Amino acid sequence: MIILFSKKFRYLFFFLILLFGKLSAQENFIGYINPAISLTLKNESPWSYTFGIAQRNIVYTDLENSSNFKKETKFQGQFLELNHTTSRRIGVHGKFTAGIKYRFIEIFTQKHNETRINEQYSYSKKYEHFSIAHRIRLAQRFRNYTTYRTRYRFSFQVPLAPKEASSNQLDLVTSLEGVWEMGKIETPNFGVRYSNYLKCRIYKNTELNFGLEYRYRNFTQNPYTQLFLISSLKITM
């Protein structure tokens, strides 16, 4: 089992290197880091409440007609985010969630702060050796103008080691999401998001996620790509 785990981890690491190498060679490419921390409160009722904080920074920007790596790897803060969601279980596999996010942007850039409201329904089911999840989300993004988004995500989760082998359970999660957005001054456009990350339970109620997310945005008009190094610490009480 240990040998099997090490092989799977090597395959994942090799895939991430290839992905980053391919994307960093593209034009209109931006690399980000996006750490986040969240606390979820649960009880015996079907309701749960999550409070979180996140921050985003640009760490790499592809410059046209430039091969100066030092010039392109420039750290630039984007925003600090506070968020809250309230969820209710629906049946065995379903859950409805509504939430709000507020992003402090003006302290980093000249853009306006923004508020986001999300409504979503998710369905997840566990099988013997893997689990799958579907998520449909509607979002409203308020700043000096309003953007509306519709998103659908499918994710697949598989354990990389048997649960009885260690108390620190490790899973590989892969997801694919389509995003449709439009606004009063925005032409409707479509994008896709693909992510691969490791999900590790480091304590009974504490989980650490670490991996990459690739976004190919607005490819129906003026496409550009983004790569996120994602890391999140999730605590449940």
Secondary structure as UniProt FT lines:
FT   HELIX           2..24
FT   STRAND          29..42
FT   STRAND          47..61
FT   TURN            64..65
FT   HELIX           69..72
FT   STRAND          76..90
FT   TURN            91..93
FT   STRAND          94..104
FT   TURN            106..108
FT   STRAND          114..126
FT   STRAND          131..142
FT   STRAND          146..159
FT   HELIX           163..165
FT   STRAND          170..183
FT   TURN            184..185
FT   STRAND          186..203
FT   TURN            204..205
FT   STRAND          206..217
FT   TURN            219..221
FT   STRAND          224..236
//
